[in-house]
């Protein structure tokens, strides 16, 4: 009886601790502020948006080579900041595409506390700004990375865009978290479910999913699950050597992504 009581107290304490700490685990953020001067890109400028009256977020924007080229709006994963993503996105810049690197609240020196509602609001102001620059919906391509794929899926459900590329997507945060913490009632405890599997079937834009078969953070089975739930047109690329969010380091993957964008975004 004593052992059962001790085990029960331990379990409840563990579950309570995970509930309280979940957003710190899901959104570790970054205490570093990226420096635009260190990016090494001409024409890269800071952009500010205000998802809330007293919340100013900093993003980076590189215009397209020609005014009819598409603009890639990137939503990065839950670690690091926008400065970390410049090297991986260079192949898309070299193709002449524009690039908007989205800075979230609580990341890269931005104020605020991340949450599903918060990051969604941040993303909406980004898309509003891009369109305010005269970029039509048919020239906007959403690129999501890891947790950022959930942001991209949510925005593509809400708005018309030319195409969506998802790298290492979870089918939902609940799916991945439950596989990691199988001993906890994760689905009951989660505040932010980021349920892409439920939303993806309502996306009208062409969809491409990339996943590394060596991904140990978000195993490829979750990307496959999301692909199966998605509506057509859709493409799936499983890369045998790929790990988590490093797929644009492989030239054949880059070529597939460029080809996909060129087919679906006019002017590309």
N, C-alpha and C positions, 0 to 999 in steps of 0.2 A: 504493500500500500504506500509506504514512504517513497519507494522508487518511482511509483506511478505519479505521485504528487510532484516530486522534484522534476521528473521528465515533463509533466504538463506545464509546470511553471516556466521551465526553460523554453519549451516550445512557444508558449504564449508570449514570453519576453522577446524571443527571436523574431516572431511574426510582427510584434508591435514595433520592434526596432527597425525592421525592414520597411514597414509601412511609413514610419516617420522619416527615414533616410532615403526613400525611393527616388525622389527627384534629384538628390545629390548624386545618386548612382547613375540615373538615366541621363542627367545633364551635368557632367563634371565641369563643363565650361573651360575657360582658359584665363588665367590671371594676366597673361601677356597681351600687350597691345601691339598688333602688327604695324610695321612702318612701311608706308607706301613707297618710300624712297628705296627700300631694300628689295622691292619686287623686280626691279630691272626691266620695267615695261614702260615705254613711251606711251603717252596718251591715257595712262591709267589715272583716274581721278577719284576723289572721295565723293560720295553721295550721302546725303542725310535724309532720313525719313522719320516720321513722327506717328507711330502707331497709337500712341496715347499723348495727350496734351503736354505732359511733362517728361516724355520719354523720347530722347533723340538717339537714333541708331546710325552707326557709320557703316557704309558699304563701299565696295570698289566697283568701278565701271570702266570698261574698255570698249570704245565704240567699234562697230563693224567696219571692215575695210571699205565697203561700199554701202550706200544707204539702202540698197535692196537686199543685203545679206541678212541672215537670221541673227538673232541675239540669244545667246545661251544664258539662261538664268539658273545659277547653280545654288543648290541647297546642300551644304556640307553635313558631315556626320556629327556625332555628339561629342567628339573630342577635338581639341585644337581650335583654330580660327581661320579666317579667310586667307591670311598670308601663307598658311601651309598649303593651300590648294592651287596657288599660282603655277608651280612647276607641273603638276599633273594636267592642268588645263591648257598648257601651251600648245599642244597639237591642234586644238580647236581654234585657238587664236591664229596659228600659222595658216589655217585654212581660210582666214579672212573673216571669221565669225566675230560678232560682238560677244562680250562676256560681262555678266553682272554677278559679282560674288556677294552673296547675301550674308550680312552680319546679323547674328541673332542677339536678342537681349541676354545679358549675362555672359556673353562670349567676346573675346578679343577687346576688352576694355569697354564694351557697351554696358550701360546700367540695366537694371531690371532682373527679374527672376524668371527663368524659363519654365514653360508649361506647354501643354498642347494648345490651349487657347492662345497663349502668348505668342508662340512661334507662328501660329496660323495668322494672327493679326500682323506680325512682322512681315510675313510673306505677302500678304495682300497689299500692304503699302509699297512693297518692292514692285509688284506687278503694276500697280497704279502709276508708279514713277516711270517705269519703262514705257508704258503706253502713253504717258504724258509727253514723252520725247518723240512721238510720232511713229513708234514701232507698232505696227498692226499685229493683231492676235496671230495671224497666219505666219508671222516671222518670229514668234516667240517659241523657243524650245526649252523645256524644263529638264534640268539634269540634277538628279538626286543621288546622294551618296549615303549608304547605310541609313541612319535615322532620317537623314535629309530626303530619302526616297518617300518617306511617309508624308513629309511636308509637300513634296512635289505631287504626289497622288491626290492629296486633299485639294491642292490648288487646281489640278487638272479636272477634278470632279466639279469644282465650282465655276471654272472659267474655260473659255475656248482658247486653245493654244495649237501650234502647228504639230508638235510631237513631244513625246516624253521618253527620256532615257533614265533607267534606274540601275544603279550599280550596287550590288550586294544588298538587295532589299529584304527586310523582314516582312513576312506576311502580315504580322502585327507584332507590336511590342509584347503583347500578352503571350503570343505563341512562343517567342524566343525566351522570354523570362520564365515561363512555365517549364520549358525544357531545362533551363539552368537550375531553377529552384523547384524541382519536382515535388519536394517534400512540404511545400507551402501552398496555401490556397491563393495563388498569385492573381488569378482573374478576379477574385473578390476584393483583393487589397489594392489593385492598381488604380491610380488616379488618372493616368494618361495611357489609354490603350493604343492609340495610333493604329486603328484597324484598317490597314490598306486593303486587306483581302475583301472586306465588305465594300469598300469604295471603288476598287479598281474596275469592277464590271460596269460602272457608270461613266467611265472615261470614254469620250468619243474620239480623242486624238490617237494617232498611231503610237504604239508602245514598243519599246525595246528594253529587255531585261538582260543585264550582264551579271554573271556570278562566277566566282572562282571555285573550282572544285576542292581547293585546299583551304577554303575559308573556315576558320575555327571560331570566329566571332559570331557570324550569322551563317550557319551552314547552308549549303546550296539548296537543300530540300525546301527551305523557306522561300527562296526565290522561285523555285519550281512550283510551289503551292500557289504563289501569287500569280504566276504566269497562267496556270490552269484556270484561275478564277477570272482572268481578264477577258475582255471582249476583243474581237478582231477589229482592225489589223494589229498583229502583235508578232514580235520576234524574240527568241530566247537564244542567248549565247552563253554556254557553259565552257569556261576556259580551264583546261586540265591543270596548268601550272599556277593559276591565279589564287591569290590569298585574299585578304580582306581589303577592298578598296585600292588595289594596286593594278587594276586591269589596264589602265591607259598607259602602262609602261610597256605593253606588248604591241608592236607595230600592227600585227594582223587584227587585233581588237580595235585599235584606233581606226583602221581602214573600214572596218564594219560599221563603226559608229558614224564616221564621216559619210559613208554611203547611205546610211539610214537617214541622216539629217538632210542630205542633198536630195533624196527622193521625196521628202515630205515638206520641206520648207522652200518656198519659191525664192529664187535668186541665189540659192546656195551653190 
